[in-house]
Amino acid sequence: MSLLTDPLKQTAFYLTKPAPCPYLPGQVEQKIFTRLSGEARDDFFLNSTLSQTGFRRSQKMIYRPACPACMACVPVRIVVRDFAPTARLRRILRRNADLKAVSVAIKDAHKLSDLFARYQALRHPESEMADMQEGDFLSMMQDGGANAFLLTLQKENGQALAAMLVDRLHHGASAVYSYFEPAEAQRSLGTALILHLVDWVKSEHLDYLYLGYWIRDCRKMAYKSRFPSLQRLGPHGWEPFEY
């Protein structure tokens, strides 16, 4: 059986040039990718279908690692119908009980540019993103996002403390990128966003929340294993997460 359904056999895929891995020192990164067409219906089908085979979206590109000597990036997703928060996750929800989850349209992403700038400057000052201008930020949030929205956590006065770019898929949602108020790090806002997104997926009667890649030896990615009802994509398809 082919990995791709028949309509996808007409889609062109490419391979990036080797580059230093941003997650594991000494490793080389390559990606297999294709590009969105700009047609919302076609892109919805493409993104939804490829997500089931471990691909992710970054702006107009949908990609999956194809590294020459490393298989550390493991696609993971939450099966939302089985999800029940652990005691630790319930504490995080209580810590953020004063915040309300609010969906923001992609066209209004400019309202969150200052939050993104503060997050990059204080959390990732060495990253190229720390030098992004507002136009770059808007491109990151809006390009390829015809089927996306921004999930925010807001205070009673409307101030957003956290935001996540989310792709709506035909069978679930994909958490594309998140950022939060660095002065509120004790709240575990990134985790709180995922918990609220689980609730959104359930409310839409969908099945899965895709969290991207889990990397055992990368602290920035290893946290994903803390979520219950997690599956990983292996050689025989999606299976319960074990390590």
ROSE-4610 file (N, C-alpha, C; in Angstrom, 1 decimal, always signed):
// ROSE-4610
residu = [M/M/M/S/S/S/L/L/L/L/L/L/T/T/T/D/D/D/P/P/P/L/L/L/K/K/K/Q/Q/Q/T/T/T/A/A/A/F/F/F/Y/Y/Y/L/L/L/T/T/T/K/K/K/P/P/P/A/A/A/P/P/P/C/C/C/P/P/P/Y/Y/Y/L/L/L/P/P/P/G/G/G/Q/Q/Q/V/V/V/E/E/E/Q/Q/Q/K/K/K/I/I/I/F/F/F/T/T/T/R/R/R/L/L/L/S/S/S/G/G/G/E/E/E/A/A/A/R/R/R/D/D/D/D/D/D/F/F/F/F/F/F/L/L/L/N/N/N/S/S/S/T/T/T/L/L/L/S/S/S/Q/Q/Q/T/T/T/G/G/G/F/F/F/R/R/R/R/R/R/S/S/S/Q/Q/Q/K/K/K/M/M/M/I/I/I/Y/Y/Y/R/R/R/P/P/P/A/A/A/C/C/C/P/P/P/A/A/A/C/C/C/M/M/M/A/A/A/C/C/C/V/V/V/P/P/P/V/V/V/R/R/R/I/I/I/V/V/V/V/V/V/R/R/R/D/D/D/F/F/F/A/A/A/P/P/P/T/T/T/A/A/A/R/R/R/L/L/L/R/R/R/R/R/R/I/I/I/L/L/L/R/R/R/R/R/R/N/N/N/A/A/A/D/D/D/L/L/L/K/K/K/A/A/A/V/V/V/S/S/S/V/V/V/A/A/A/I/I/I/K/K/K/D/D/D/A/A/A/H/H/H/K/K/K/L/L/L/S/S/S/D/D/D/L/L/L/F/F/F/A/A/A/R/R/R/Y/Y/Y/Q/Q/Q/A/A/A/L/L/L/R/R/R/H/H/H/P/P/P/E/E/E/S/S/S/E/E/E/M/M/M/A/A/A/D/D/D/M/M/M/Q/Q/Q/E/E/E/G/G/G/D/D/D/F/F/F/L/L/L/S/S/S/M/M/M/M/M/M/Q/Q/Q/D/D/D/G/G/G/G/G/G/A/A/A/N/N/N/A/A/A/F/F/F/L/L/L/L/L/L/T/T/T/L/L/L/Q/Q/Q/K/K/K/E/E/E/N/N/N/G/G/G/Q/Q/Q/A/A/A/L/L/L/A/A/A/A/A/A/M/M/M/L/L/L/V/V/V/D/D/D/R/R/R/L/L/L/H/H/H/H/H/H/G/G/G/A/A/A/S/S/S/A/A/A/V/V/V/Y/Y/Y/S/S/S/Y/Y/Y/F/F/F/E/E/E/P/P/P/A/A/A/E/E/E/A/A/A/Q/Q/Q/R/R/R/S/S/S/L/L/L/G/G/G/T/T/T/A/A/A/L/L/L/I/I/I/L/L/L/H/H/H/L/L/L/V/V/V/D/D/D/W/W/W/V/V/V/K/K/K/S/S/S/E/E/E/H/H/H/L/L/L/D/D/D/Y/Y/Y/L/L/L/Y/Y/Y/L/L/L/G/G/G/Y/Y/Y/W/W/W/I/I/I/R/R/R/D/D/D/C/C/C/R/R/R/K/K/K/M/M/M/A/A/A/Y/Y/Y/K/K/K/S/S/S/R/R/R/F/F/F/P/P/P/S/S/S/L/L/L/Q/Q/Q/R/R/R/L/L/L/G/G/G/P/P/P/H/H/H/G/G/G/W/W/W/E/E/E/P/P/P/F/F/F/E/E/E/Y/Y/Y]
num = [1/1/1/2/2/2/3/3/3/4/4/4/5/5/5/6/6/6/7/7/7/8/8/8/9/9/9/10/10/10/11/11/11/12/12/12/13/13/13/14/14/14/15/15/15/16/16/16/17/17/17/18/18/18/19/19/19/20/20/20/21/21/21/22/22/22/23/23/23/24/24/24/25/25/25/26/26/26/27/27/27/28/28/28/29/29/29/30/30/30/31/31/31/32/32/32/33/33/33/34/34/34/35/35/35/36/36/36/37/37/37/38/38/38/39/39/39/40/40/40/41/41/41/42/42/42/43/43/43/44/44/44/45/45/45/46/46/46/47/47/47/48/48/48/49/49/49/50/50/50/51/51/51/52/52/52/53/53/53/54/54/54/55/55/55/56/56/56/57/57/57/58/58/58/59/59/59/60/60/60/61/61/61/62/62/62/63/63/63/64/64/64/65/65/65/66/66/66/67/67/67/68/68/68/69/69/69/70/70/70/71/71/71/72/72/72/73/73/73/74/74/74/75/75/75/76/76/76/77/77/77/78/78/78/79/79/79/80/80/80/81/81/81/82/82/82/83/83/83/84/84/84/85/85/85/86/86/86/87/87/87/88/88/88/89/89/89/90/90/90/91/91/91/92/92/92/93/93/93/94/94/94/95/95/95/96/96/96/97/97/97/98/98/98/99/99/99/100/100/100/101/101/101/102/102/102/103/103/103/104/104/104/105/105/105/106/106/106/107/107/107/108/108/108/109/109/109/110/110/110/111/111/111/112/112/112/113/113/113/114/114/114/115/115/115/116/116/116/117/117/117/118/118/118/119/119/119/120/120/120/121/121/121/122/122/122/123/123/123/124/124/124/125/125/125/126/126/126/127/127/127/128/128/128/129/129/129/130/130/130/131/131/131/132/132/132/133/133/133/134/134/134/135/135/135/136/136/136/137/137/137/138/138/138/139/139/139/140/140/140/141/141/141/142/142/142/143/143/143/144/144/144/145/145/145/146/146/146/147/147/147/148/148/148/149/149/149/150/150/150/151/151/151/152/152/152/153/153/153/154/154/154/155/155/155/156/156/156/157/157/157/158/158/158/159/159/159/160/160/160/161/161/161/162/162/162/163/163/163/164/164/164/165/165/165/166/166/166/167/167/167/168/168/168/169/169/169/170/170/170/171/171/171/172/172/172/173/173/173/174/174/174/175/175/175/176/176/176/177/177/177/178/178/178/179/179/179/180/180/180/181/181/181/182/182/182/183/183/183/184/184/184/185/185/185/186/186/186/187/187/187/188/188/188/189/189/189/190/190/190/191/191/191/192/192/192/193/193/193/194/194/194/195/195/195/196/196/196/197/197/197/198/198/198/199/199/199/200/200/200/201/201/201/202/202/202/203/203/203/204/204/204/205/205/205/206/206/206/207/207/207/208/208/208/209/209/209/210/210/210/211/211/211/212/212/212/213/213/213/214/214/214/215/215/215/216/216/216/217/217/217/218/218/218/219/219/219/220/220/220/221/221/221/222/222/222/223/223/223/224/224/224/225/225/225/226/226/226/227/227/227/228/228/228/229/229/229/230/230/230/231/231/231/232/232/232/233/233/233/234/234/234/235/235/235/236/236/236/237/237/237/238/238/238/239/239/239/240/240/240/241/241/241/242/242/242/243/243/243]
x = [+0.9/+0.0/+0.9/+0.6/+1.4/+1.1/+2.2/+2.1/+1.1/+1.0/+0.2/-1.0/-2.2/-3.4/-3.2/-4.1/-3.9/-3.8/-4.6/-4.5/-3.1/-2.5/-1.2/-0.1/-0.3/+0.7/+1.1/+0.2/+0.5/+1.2/+1.5/+2.1/+3.7/+4.3/+5.8/+6.4/+7.4/+8.2/+9.6/+10.3/+11.7/+12.4/+13.8/+14.6/+15.5/+15.6/+16.5/+17.9/+18.8/+20.2/+20.6/+21.6/+22.0/+22.4/+22.0/+22.4/+22.5/+23.2/+23.4/+22.0/+21.8/+20.6/+20.4/+19.2/+19.0/+18.7/+18.5/+18.1/+19.2/+20.0/+21.0/+22.3/+23.2/+24.6/+25.3/+26.0/+26.7/+25.9/+24.6/+23.8/+23.5/+23.1/+22.8/+21.4/+20.7/+19.3/+19.0/+18.1/+17.5/+16.0/+15.2/+13.8/+13.2/+12.2/+11.4/+10.2/+9.9/+8.8/+8.1/+6.9/+6.1/+5.6/+5.0/+4.5/+3.0/+2.3/+0.9/+0.6/-0.6/-0.9/-1.5/-2.0/-2.8/-4.3/-4.7/-6.1/-6.6/-7.4/-7.7/-8.2/-9.1/-9.6/-8.6/-7.7/-6.7/-5.6/-5.3/-4.3/-4.8/-6.1/-6.7/-6.6/-6.9/-6.7/-5.3/-4.4/-3.0/-2.4/-2.7/-2.1/-2.8/-4.1/-4.7/-4.2/-4.0/-3.6/-2.1/-1.2/+0.2/+0.4/-0.4/-0.2/-0.3/-1.1/-1.3/-0.1/+0.8/+2.1/+3.3/+3.1/+4.2/+4.7/+4.0/+4.4/+3.9/+4.6/+4.3/+4.2/+3.5/+3.4/+4.3/+5.1/+5.8/+5.5/+4.6/+4.2/+3.6/+4.2/+3.6/+4.3/+5.1/+5.8/+5.3/+5.1/+4.7/+5.9/+6.5/+7.7/+7.7/+8.7/+9.0/+10.5/+11.1/+12.6/+12.9/+14.0/+14.6/+16.1/+16.5/+17.9/+18.7/+19.9/+20.7/+21.2/+21.4/+21.9/+21.3/+20.0/+19.4/+17.9/+17.2/+15.8/+15.2/+15.9/+15.5/+14.1/+13.7/+12.4/+11.3/+10.4/+9.3/+8.0/+7.2/+5.9/+5.0/+4.3/+3.5/+2.1/+1.1/-0.3/-1.0/-2.0/-2.8/-4.1/-4.6/-5.9/-6.9/-7.6/-8.3/-9.5/-10.1/-11.2/-10.8/-9.5/-9.0/-8.2/-8.2/-7.3/-8.0/-7.2/-7.6/-6.3/-6.4/-5.2/-4.7/-3.4/-2.7/-2.9/-2.5/-2.5/-1.7/-0.5/+0.4/-0.3/-1.0/-1.6/-2.8/-3.5/-4.7/-4.2/-3.0/-2.4/-2.2/-1.7/-1.4/-2.7/-3.7/-5.0/-5.5/-5.4/-5.8/-5.0/-3.7/-2.8/-3.2/-3.9/-4.3/-5.8/-6.5/-7.9/-8.4/-7.6/-8.0/-7.9/-7.4/-7.3/-8.4/-8.8/-9.8/-9.2/-9.6/-9.1/-10.0/-9.4/-10.1/-9.4/-10.2/-9.7/-9.6/-8.5/-8.2/-8.0/-8.6/-8.5/-7.0/-6.5/-5.2/-5.0/-6.0/-5.9/-5.6/-5.9/-5.7/-4.4/-3.5/-2.2/-1.4/-1.5/-0.7/-0.9/-2.1/-2.4/-1.5/-0.8/+0.1/+1.5/+1.9/+3.3/+4.2/+3.7/+4.5/+4.8/+3.8/+4.0/+5.0/+5.0/+6.0/+7.4/+7.5/+8.8/+9.4/+8.6/+9.1/+9.5/+8.7/+9.0/+10.4/+10.6/+11.8/+13.0/+12.9/+14.0/+14.5/+13.5/+13.9/+14.1/+13.4/+13.5/+14.5/+14.6/+15.4/+16.3/+17.0/+17.8/+18.8/+19.3/+20.3/+19.7/+18.3/+17.6/+17.5/+17.5/+17.2/+15.9/+14.9/+13.6/+13.6/+14.7/+14.7/+14.9/+15.4/+15.6/+14.5/+13.4/+12.3/+11.6/+11.2/+10.4/+8.9/+8.0/+6.6/+6.1/+6.6/+6.3/+6.6/+7.8/+8.3/+7.4/+7.0/+6.1/+4.7/+4.2/+2.9/+3.0/+4.1/+4.2/+4.3/+5.0/+5.0/+3.7/+2.9/+1.5/+0.5/+0.6/-0.4/-0.2/+1.1/+1.4/+1.0/+0.2/-0.3/-1.3/-1.8/-2.8/-4.2/-4.6/-6.1/-7.0/-6.4/-7.2/-6.7/-6.1/-5.5/-6.2/-6.0/-6.4/-5.4/-5.5/-4.7/-5.5/-5.0/-5.7/-4.9/-5.6/-4.9/-5.4/-4.6/-5.0/-5.0/-6.1/-6.3/-6.7/-6.2/-6.7/-8.1/-8.7/-10.0/-10.1/-9.0/-8.9/-8.6/-8.5/-8.2/-6.8/-5.9/-4.4/-4.1/-3.5/-3.1/-1.7/-1.7/-0.4/+0.2/-0.6/+0.0/-0.8/-0.1/-0.8/-0.2/-1.1/-0.6/-1.3/-0.4/-0.9/-1.4/-2.6/-3.2/-3.8/-3.5/-4.0/-5.3/-6.4/-7.6/-7.4/-7.5/-7.4/-8.8/-9.0/-10.3/-10.5/-9.5/-9.7/-9.1/-8.7/-8.1/-7.5/-6.4/-5.8/-4.3/-3.5/-2.0/-1.6/-0.8/-0.2/+1.1/+1.0/+2.1/+3.2/+2.8/+3.9/+3.2/+3.9/+3.3/+4.4/+3.9/+4.7/+3.9/+4.6/+3.9/+4.7/+4.0/+4.6/+5.8/+7.0/+8.2/+8.1/+7.5/+7.5/+6.5/+5.7/+4.8/+5.2/+6.4/+6.9/+6.4/+6.2/+5.8/+4.4/+3.7/+2.3/+2.4/+3.5/+3.5/+2.5/+2.6/+1.6/+1.6/+2.7/+2.8/+1.9/+2.1/+1.3/-0.2/-0.5/-1.9/-2.5/-1.8/-2.3/-2.7/-1.8/-2.1/-3.4/-3.5/-4.7/-6.0/-5.9/-7.1/-7.4/-6.3/-6.5/-7.1/-6.7/-7.4/-8.9/-9.3/-10.7/-11.4/-10.7/-11.2/-11.4/-10.5/-10.6/-11.8/-11.9/-13.1/-14.4/-14.4/-15.7/-16.1/-15.1/-15.3/-15.6/-15.6/-15.8/-14.8/-13.5/-12.4/-11.6/-10.6/-10.0/-8.6/-7.8/-6.4/-5.9/-4.9/-4.1/-2.6/-2.1/-0.7/+0.2/+1.2/+2.2/+3.5/+3.7/+4.9/+5.8/+7.1/+8.1/+8.6/+8.7/+9.3/+10.7/+11.7/+13.1/+13.6/+13.9/+14.3/+15.4/+16.4/+17.6/+17.6/+16.4/+16.3/+15.2/+15.7/+14.8/+13.6/+13.8/+12.7/+11.6/+11.9/+11.0/+10.5/+11.3/+11.1/+9.8/+9.4/+8.2/+7.0/+6.9/+5.7/+5.3/+6.3/+6.0/+5.2/+5.0/+4.3/+2.8/+2.3/+0.9/+0.4/-0.7/-1.3/-2.0/-2.4/-3.1/-2.3/-1.0/-0.1/+0.2/+0.2/+0.7/+1.9/+2.7/+3.9/+3.8/+4.3/+4.3/+5.6/+5.4/+6.5/+6.4/+7.3/+7.3/+6.0/+5.2/+3.9/+2.7/+2.9/+1.8/+1.8/+0.7/+0.5/+0.3/+1.0/+1.0/+1.1/+0.7/+0.8/+2.3/+2.4/+3.8/+4.4/+5.6/+6.4/+7.9/+8.6/+10.1/+10.8]
y = [-1.2/+0.0/+1.2/+2.2/+3.4/+4.3/+5.0/+5.9/+7.0/+7.4/+8.6/+8.1/+8.8/+8.4/+8.9/+8.4/+8.6/+10.1/+11.0/+12.4/+13.0/+12.5/+13.0/+12.6/+11.5/+11.1/+12.1/+13.1/+14.2/+15.4/+15.3/+16.3/+16.2/+17.2/+17.2/+17.4/+16.5/+16.6/+16.9/+17.6/+18.0/+17.6/+17.7/+17.4/+18.6/+19.1/+20.2/+19.8/+20.7/+20.4/+20.1/+19.3/+19.0/+20.3/+20.4/+21.6/+21.1/+21.9/+21.5/+21.4/+20.4/+20.2/+21.2/+21.9/+22.9/+22.3/+21.0/+20.3/+19.5/+18.8/+17.8/+18.2/+18.6/+19.0/+17.8/+18.2/+17.2/+16.4/+16.6/+15.9/+16.8/+16.1/+16.8/+16.7/+17.8/+17.8/+17.9/+17.1/+17.3/+17.1/+17.7/+17.6/+17.2/+16.4/+16.2/+17.2/+17.9/+18.9/+19.1/+19.7/+20.2/+21.5/+22.2/+23.6/+23.6/+24.4/+24.7/+25.5/+25.3/+25.9/+27.3/+27.6/+28.8/+28.7/+27.5/+27.2/+26.5/+27.2/+26.8/+25.3/+24.9/+23.6/+22.5/+22.8/+21.8/+21.8/+22.9/+22.9/+22.2/+22.4/+21.7/+20.2/+19.7/+18.2/+17.8/+18.6/+18.2/+18.2/+19.2/+19.3/+18.2/+18.0/+17.0/+15.6/+15.3/+14.0/+13.7/+14.7/+14.5/+14.5/+15.2/+15.2/+13.8/+13.0/+11.6/+10.7/+11.2/+10.5/+11.2/+12.1/+12.7/+14.0/+14.6/+15.9/+17.1/+18.2/+19.4/+20.6/+21.7/+22.9/+24.0/+24.7/+25.9/+26.9/+27.9/+28.8/+28.0/+28.2/+27.5/+26.2/+25.7/+24.5/+23.4/+22.2/+21.0/+20.1/+19.7/+19.0/+17.8/+17.0/+15.9/+15.7/+15.4/+15.1/+13.9/+14.0/+12.9/+13.0/+12.9/+13.1/+11.9/+12.1/+10.9/+9.9/+10.3/+9.4/+9.5/+9.9/+10.2/+10.0/+9.4/+9.2/+9.6/+10.7/+11.1/+11.8/+12.4/+13.2/+12.2/+12.1/+11.1/+11.9/+11.8/+12.4/+11.9/+12.8/+12.4/+13.2/+12.5/+13.1/+12.6/+13.4/+13.1/+12.5/+11.4/+10.9/+11.5/+12.5/+13.4/+12.7/+11.7/+11.0/+10.2/+9.9/+9.1/+10.0/+11.3/+12.2/+12.5/+12.3/+12.8/+13.4/+14.6/+15.3/+14.6/+14.6/+14.1/+15.1/+14.7/+15.7/+16.9/+16.7/+17.8/+18.8/+18.2/+19.0/+19.8/+19.1/+19.8/+21.0/+20.8/+22.0/+23.2/+22.9/+23.9/+24.6/+23.9/+24.5/+25.4/+24.9/+25.8/+27.0/+26.9/+28.1/+29.1/+28.7/+29.6/+29.8/+29.5/+29.6/+31.0/+32.0/+33.4/+33.8/+32.9/+33.2/+32.5/+33.1/+32.6/+32.3/+31.1/+30.7/+31.5/+32.2/+33.0/+32.8/+32.4/+32.2/+33.6/+33.8/+35.0/+34.7/+35.4/+35.2/+35.5/+34.8/+35.0/+36.5/+37.1/+38.5/+39.5/+39.1/+39.9/+39.6/+38.9/+38.4/+39.6/+40.8/+41.9/+42.3/+42.0/+42.3/+41.5/+40.5/+39.7/+39.9/+40.8/+41.0/+41.4/+42.3/+42.7/+41.5/+40.7/+39.5/+38.6/+38.3/+37.5/+38.1/+39.4/+40.0/+39.9/+40.1/+39.9/+38.5/+37.5/+36.1/+35.8/+36.2/+35.9/+36.6/+37.8/+38.6/+38.0/+37.5/+37.0/+35.5/+34.7/+33.3/+32.7/+33.4/+32.8/+34.0/+34.7/+35.8/+35.4/+34.2/+33.7/+33.3/+33.2/+32.7/+33.8/+33.4/+34.3/+35.0/+34.3/+34.9/+36.2/+36.3/+37.4/+38.7/+38.6/+39.8/+40.1/+39.3/+39.4/+40.8/+41.4/+42.6/+42.2/+43.1/+42.8/+42.2/+42.6/+42.0/+40.5/+40.2/+38.8/+38.0/+38.6/+37.9/+37.6/+38.6/+38.4/+37.3/+37.3/+36.3/+34.9/+34.8/+33.5/+33.1/+34.0/+33.6/+33.4/+34.1/+34.2/+33.4/+33.3/+32.6/+31.1/+30.6/+29.2/+28.9/+30.0/+29.8/+29.9/+29.6/+29.7/+28.9/+27.8/+26.9/+26.9/+28.1/+28.2/+29.3/+29.3/+30.3/+30.4/+31.5/+31.7/+31.4/+30.5/+30.3/+31.1/+31.9/+32.8/+32.5/+32.8/+32.8/+34.3/+34.8/+36.2/+36.5/+37.6/+38.0/+38.7/+39.0/+39.6/+40.9/+41.6/+42.9/+42.8/+41.5/+41.3/+41.1/+41.3/+41.1/+39.7/+39.4/+38.0/+37.7/+36.6/+36.2/+35.0/+34.4/+33.3/+33.1/+32.6/+32.4/+31.2/+30.5/+29.3/+29.4/+29.2/+29.1/+27.6/+27.5/+26.2/+25.9/+24.8/+24.3/+23.5/+23.8/+22.9/+21.9/+20.6/+19.5/+18.8/+17.9/+17.3/+16.3/+15.8/+14.8/+15.3/+16.6/+17.1/+18.4/+18.7/+20.0/+19.8/+20.7/+20.7/+21.9/+21.7/+22.9/+23.3/+24.4/+24.8/+25.5/+26.5/+27.3/+28.1/+28.2/+28.9/+29.8/+30.9/+31.9/+32.5/+33.0/+33.5/+34.6/+35.2/+36.3/+35.8/+36.1/+35.6/+35.9/+37.0/+37.3/+36.4/+35.6/+34.7/+33.3/+33.0/+31.6/+30.6/+31.1/+30.2/+29.6/+30.1/+29.6/+28.4/+28.0/+26.9/+27.2/+28.3/+28.7/+27.9/+27.4/+26.5/+25.3/+24.7/+23.5/+23.8/+25.0/+25.4/+25.6/+26.1/+26.2/+24.9/+23.9/+22.6/+22.0/+22.2/+21.6/+22.3/+23.6/+24.2/+23.8/+23.5/+23.1/+21.7/+20.8/+19.5/+19.7/+20.6/+20.9/+21.4/+22.2/+22.7/+21.6/+20.7/+19.5/+18.7/+18.4/+17.7/+18.3/+19.7/+20.4/+20.4/+20.2/+20.1/+18.7/+17.7/+16.3/+15.8/+16.2/+15.7/+14.7/+14.1/+12.9/+13.1/+14.0/+14.0/+15.5/+15.6/+16.9/+16.5/+17.0/+16.8/+17.8/+17.2/+18.1/+18.2/+17.7/+17.9/+16.7/+17.0/+15.9/+15.9/+14.7/+14.4/+14.0/+14.6/+14.2/+13.9/+12.7/+12.3/+13.1/+13.4/+14.1/+15.6/+16.2/+17.6/+18.1/+18.9/+19.3/+20.1/+20.9/+21.7/+20.8/+19.6/+18.7/+17.6/+17.3/+16.1/+16.2/+17.5/+17.7/+17.1/+16.8/+16.3/+14.9/+14.2/+12.9/+13.0/+14.1/+14.3/+14.2/+14.3/+14.3/+12.9/+12.5/+11.2/+11.0/+9.7/+9.3/+9.7/+9.6/+10.0/+8.8/+9.1/+8.1/+8.6/+7.6/+8.0/+7.3/+7.9/+7.2/+6.4/+5.1/+4.2/+3.5/+2.6/+1.9/+1.1/+0.8/+0.1/+1.0/+2.3/+3.2/+3.8/+4.5/+5.1/+4.0/+4.2/+3.2/+4.0/+3.3/+4.0/+4.4/+5.6/+6.1/+5.4/+4.8/+4.2/+4.5/+4.7/+4.9/+4.5]
z = [+0.0/+0.0/+0.0/-0.8/-0.9/+0.3/+0.7/+1.9/+1.5/+0.3/-0.1/-0.8/-0.6/-1.4/-2.8/-3.7/-5.1/-5.5/-5.0/-5.4/-5.0/-4.0/-3.5/-4.4/-5.2/-6.1/-7.2/-7.3/-8.3/-7.6/-6.3/-5.6/-5.7/-6.0/-6.1/-4.7/-4.4/-3.2/-3.5/-2.5/-2.7/-1.5/-1.6/-0.4/-0.2/+1.0/+1.3/+1.3/+1.2/+1.4/+2.8/+3.1/+4.5/+5.2/+6.5/+7.3/+8.7/+9.6/+11.0/+11.7/+12.5/+13.2/+14.2/+14.3/+15.4/+16.7/+16.8/+18.1/+18.7/+17.9/+18.4/+17.9/+18.8/+18.3/+17.6/+16.5/+15.7/+14.7/+14.7/+13.7/+12.5/+11.4/+10.1/+9.8/+9.5/+9.2/+7.7/+7.3/+5.9/+6.1/+5.1/+5.2/+3.8/+3.7/+2.5/+2.7/+1.6/+1.7/+0.4/+0.5/-0.6/-0.2/-1.2/-0.9/-1.1/-0.3/-0.4/-1.7/-2.3/-3.5/-3.4/-2.2/-2.0/-2.1/-2.6/-2.6/-1.3/-0.6/+0.8/+0.8/-0.1/+0.0/-0.3/-1.3/-1.7/-0.5/+0.0/+1.1/+2.3/+2.6/+3.7/+3.6/+2.4/+2.1/+2.2/+1.7/+1.7/+3.1/+3.8/+5.2/+6.1/+6.0/+6.8/+6.5/+5.2/+4.8/+5.2/+4.9/+5.3/+6.8/+7.5/+9.0/+9.5/+8.9/+9.4/+9.1/+8.2/+7.9/+8.5/+9.5/+10.2/+9.7/+8.7/+8.2/+9.1/+9.0/+9.7/+8.7/+9.1/+8.3/+8.9/+8.0/+8.4/+7.3/+7.5/+6.5/+5.3/+4.1/+3.0/+2.7/+3.6/+3.4/+4.3/+3.8/+4.6/+4.5/+5.7/+5.7/+6.7/+6.5/+7.4/+7.4/+8.6/+8.6/+7.8/+7.1/+6.2/+6.4/+7.7/+8.0/+7.6/+7.1/+6.5/+7.6/+8.8/+9.8/+11.2/+11.2/+12.5/+12.3/+13.3/+13.3/+14.7/+15.3/+16.6/+16.7/+15.6/+15.5/+15.4/+16.4/+16.4/+16.4/+15.3/+15.3/+16.5/+17.2/+18.3/+18.2/+18.7/+18.7/+19.9/+20.4/+21.5/+21.0/+21.5/+21.2/+22.1/+21.7/+22.6/+23.3/+22.7/+23.3/+24.6/+24.6/+25.8/+26.8/+26.5/+27.3/+28.6/+29.7/+31.0/+31.7/+32.1/+32.6/+33.9/+34.0/+35.2/+36.3/+37.5/+38.6/+38.3/+37.7/+37.4/+36.4/+35.4/+34.4/+35.0/+35.9/+36.6/+37.4/+38.0/+38.8/+37.9/+36.7/+35.7/+35.3/+35.1/+34.8/+35.9/+37.1/+38.3/+38.4/+38.1/+38.1/+37.1/+36.1/+35.0/+34.9/+36.0/+36.0/+35.8/+35.9/+35.7/+34.2/+33.4/+32.0/+31.2/+30.1/+29.2/+27.9/+27.3/+26.0/+24.9/+24.1/+23.0/+21.7/+20.7/+19.3/+18.6/+18.0/+17.2/+15.8/+14.9/+13.4/+13.0/+12.0/+11.5/+11.0/+10.5/+10.0/+11.1/+12.3/+13.5/+14.2/+13.6/+14.2/+14.7/+14.0/+14.4/+15.9/+16.4/+17.8/+18.8/+18.3/+19.1/+18.8/+18.0/+17.6/+18.7/+19.6/+20.8/+21.7/+21.9/+22.7/+22.2/+20.9/+20.2/+20.3/+20.1/+20.2/+21.6/+22.7/+24.0/+24.3/+23.8/+24.0/+23.3/+22.1/+21.4/+22.1/+22.5/+23.0/+24.3/+25.2/+26.5/+26.6/+25.7/+25.8/+24.8/+23.6/+22.5/+21.9/+22.7/+22.2/+21.1/+21.1/+20.2/+18.8/+18.8/+17.6/+16.5/+15.3/+14.2/+14.3/+15.0/+15.2/+16.0/+16.9/+17.8/+17.0/+15.8/+14.9/+13.9/+14.0/+13.1/+13.3/+12.2/+12.2/+12.2/+12.4/+12.4/+11.1/+10.0/+8.7/+8.6/+9.2/+9.2/+10.1/+11.3/+12.2/+11.5/+10.8/+10.2/+9.1/+8.4/+7.4/+8.0/+9.1/+9.8/+10.3/+10.8/+11.3/+10.1/+9.1/+8.1/+6.8/+6.4/+5.1/+5.2/+4.3/+4.4/+5.4/+6.0/+7.2/+6.8/+5.6/+5.3/+6.2/+6.7/+7.6/+9.0/+9.4/+10.7/+11.5/+12.9/+13.7/+14.9/+15.7/+16.9/+18.1/+18.9/+20.2/+21.3/+22.0/+22.9/+24.4/+25.3/+26.7/+27.2/+27.6/+27.9/+29.3/+29.9/+31.2/+31.0/+32.1/+32.1/+31.3/+31.3/+30.6/+29.1/+28.6/+27.2/+26.9/+27.8/+27.5/+27.3/+26.2/+25.8/+26.5/+27.2/+27.8/+27.1/+26.2/+25.4/+24.1/+23.1/+21.8/+21.1/+20.4/+19.6/+18.2/+17.2/+15.9/+15.7/+15.2/+15.2/+13.7/+13.2/+11.9/+12.2/+11.6/+11.6/+10.5/+10.9/+10.0/+9.9/+8.9/+8.8/+9.9/+10.7/+11.7/+13.0/+13.1/+14.3/+14.2/+14.9/+14.9/+15.0/+14.5/+14.7/+15.4/+16.5/+17.2/+16.4/+15.7/+14.8/+15.6/+16.3/+17.0/+18.2/+19.3/+20.4/+21.0/+21.7/+22.4/+23.5/+24.5/+25.7/+26.4/+27.3/+28.1/+28.9/+28.7/+29.4/+30.9/+31.3/+32.7/+33.5/+32.7/+33.4/+33.2/+33.2/+32.9/+33.9/+35.2/+36.3/+36.0/+35.1/+34.8/+33.9/+33.3/+32.3/+31.2/+30.6/+29.6/+28.4/+27.9/+26.8/+27.0/+28.2/+28.5/+28.6/+29.2/+29.4/+28.0/+27.0/+25.7/+25.1/+25.3/+24.7/+25.4/+26.7/+27.4/+26.9/+26.7/+26.1/+24.7/+24.0/+22.6/+22.5/+23.5/+23.6/+23.8/+24.6/+24.8/+23.6/+22.8/+21.5/+20.5/+20.4/+19.5/+19.9/+21.2/+21.7/+21.4/+21.5/+21.3/+19.8/+18.9/+17.5/+17.0/+18.0/+17.7/+16.7/+17.0/+16.2/+17.0/+16.4/+17.0/+17.6/+17.0/+17.3/+17.5/+18.3/+18.4/+18.2/+17.0/+16.6/+17.3/+18.0/+18.7/+18.1/+16.9/+16.2/+16.5/+16.8/+17.0/+18.4/+18.9/+20.2/+20.0/+20.7/+20.6/+22.0/+22.3/+23.6/+24.2/+23.5/+24.0/+23.8/+23.5/+23.4/+24.4/+25.4/+26.4/+25.9/+24.8/+24.2/+23.6/+23.3/+22.6/+23.6/+24.6/+25.4/+26.2/+26.5/+27.4/+26.9/+25.6/+25.0/+25.5/+26.1/+26.6/+27.9/+28.5/+29.7/+29.5/+28.3/+28.0/+27.9/+28.6/+28.5/+27.2/+26.9/+25.7/+24.4/+24.5/+23.4/+22.5/+21.2/+20.3/+19.6/+19.1/+18.3/+16.9/+15.9/+14.6/+14.4/+14.2/+14.0/+12.6/+12.4/+11.1/+10.8/+11.8/+11.6/+11.8/+11.7/+11.9/+13.3/+13.6/+14.9/+16.0/+17.2/+18.2/+19.6/+20.7/+22.0/+22.2/+22.8/+23.1/+24.2/+24.0/+25.0/+24.7/+25.8/+25.6/+26.9]
